[in-house]
Amino acid sequence: MGFAASQARLLMLTARKSDLEIQGQFINQARMQLANITGALYQITSNLEPESPTVQSIQARIAALQSIDKALEMQLTRLGTQRDAIYTELEAVQKVISKNIQSSFKTFA
């Protein structure tokens, strides 16, 4: 791979890494909001009669929120795997660029 192509690949990988990191931040923010909502619902249920229909309805909502949280957690794990692959590829491209630079200086020296 030539120097220009390697540099373009490096820039593309860096942009992809940034995209994955911002997506991870958005997912973490959504999970934090779900945790806050779930906590508020638990607090509401603590003030109600345990067997009331309202509590059962709230518990169903809490279960739904927890399943959404699990889906977000899986998505975050998938993003982490992609990020790790990008880091590995970035290192490989940086080595190629370094070798290209070294061989260019040997040619001109």
C-alpha positions as CSV (number, residue, x, y, z in Angstrom):
1,M,0.0,0.0,0.0
2,G,1.4,3.4,-0.9
3,F,2.0,6.2,1.5
4,A,-1.0,8.3,0.3
5,A,-3.3,5.3,0.4
6,S,-2.0,4.4,3.9
7,Q,-2.6,8.0,5.1
8,A,-6.1,8.0,3.7
9,R,-6.8,4.7,5.4
10,L,-5.4,6.1,8.7
11,L,-7.7,9.1,8.5
12,M,-10.7,6.9,7.7
13,L,-10.0,4.6,10.6
14,T,-9.5,7.5,13.0
15,A,-12.9,8.9,11.9
16,R,-14.6,5.5,12.4
17,K,-13.0,5.2,15.8
18,S,-14.4,8.6,16.8
19,D,-17.8,7.6,15.5
20,L,-17.8,4.5,17.6
21,E,-16.7,6.4,20.7
22,I,-19.5,9.0,20.3
23,Q,-22.1,6.2,19.7
24,G,-20.8,4.5,22.9
25,Q,-21.3,7.8,24.8
26,F,-24.8,8.1,23.5
27,I,-25.6,4.6,24.6
28,N,-24.2,5.2,28.0
29,Q,-26.2,8.3,28.3
30,A,-29.4,6.5,27.4
31,R,-28.6,3.7,29.9
32,M,-28.1,6.4,32.6
33,Q,-31.5,7.9,31.8
34,L,-33.1,4.4,32.0
35,A,-31.4,3.8,35.3
36,N,-32.8,7.2,36.6
37,I,-36.3,6.3,35.4
38,T,-36.1,2.9,36.9
39,G,-34.9,4.3,40.2
40,A,-37.8,6.7,40.3
41,L,-40.3,4.0,39.5
42,Y,-38.9,1.8,42.4
43,Q,-39.2,4.8,44.7
44,I,-42.9,5.2,43.6
45,T,-43.6,1.6,44.3
46,S,-42.1,1.8,47.8
47,N,-44.9,4.1,48.8
48,L,-47.7,1.9,47.4
49,E,-49.4,-1.2,48.6
50,P,-47.3,-4.2,47.3
51,E,-50.2,-6.1,45.7
52,S,-52.0,-3.2,44.1
53,P,-52.6,-3.1,40.3
54,T,-50.6,0.1,40.1
55,V,-47.5,-1.6,41.5
56,Q,-47.9,-4.5,39.2
57,S,-48.2,-2.1,36.2
58,I,-45.1,-0.2,37.4
59,Q,-43.2,-3.5,37.8
60,A,-44.1,-4.4,34.2
61,R,-42.7,-1.1,33.1
62,I,-39.6,-1.6,35.1
63,A,-39.1,-5.1,33.5
64,A,-39.5,-3.5,30.0
65,L,-36.9,-0.8,30.9
66,Q,-34.5,-3.5,32.1
67,S,-34.9,-5.4,28.8
68,I,-34.2,-2.2,26.9
69,D,-31.1,-1.7,29.1
70,K,-29.9,-5.2,28.3
71,A,-30.3,-4.5,24.6
72,L,-28.3,-1.3,24.9
73,E,-25.6,-3.1,26.9
74,M,-25.3,-5.7,24.1
75,Q,-25.1,-2.9,21.5
76,L,-22.3,-1.3,23.6
77,T,-20.4,-4.6,23.8
78,R,-20.7,-4.8,20.0
79,L,-19.3,-1.3,19.6
80,G,-16.5,-2.2,22.0
81,T,-15.5,-5.1,19.8
82,Q,-15.6,-3.0,16.7
83,R,-13.5,-0.3,18.5
84,D,-10.9,-3.0,19.4
85,A,-10.7,-4.1,15.8
86,I,-10.3,-0.5,14.7
87,Y,-7.4,0.0,17.2
88,T,-5.7,-3.1,15.9
89,E,-6.0,-2.0,12.3
90,L,-4.9,1.5,13.2
91,E,-1.7,0.1,14.7
92,A,-1.1,-1.9,11.5
93,V,-1.6,1.1,9.3
94,Q,0.7,3.2,11.4
95,K,3.4,0.5,11.1
96,V,3.0,0.5,7.3
97,I,3.3,4.3,7.2
98,S,6.4,4.2,9.4
99,K,8.0,1.6,7.1
100,N,7.1,3.8,4.0
101,I,8.7,6.8,5.6
102,Q,11.8,4.8,6.5
103,S,12.2,3.4,3.0
104,S,11.6,6.9,1.5
105,F,14.4,8.3,3.6
106,K,16.7,5.4,2.7
107,T,16.0,6.2,-1.0
108,F,16.9,9.8,-0.6
109,A,19.9,9.3,1.6
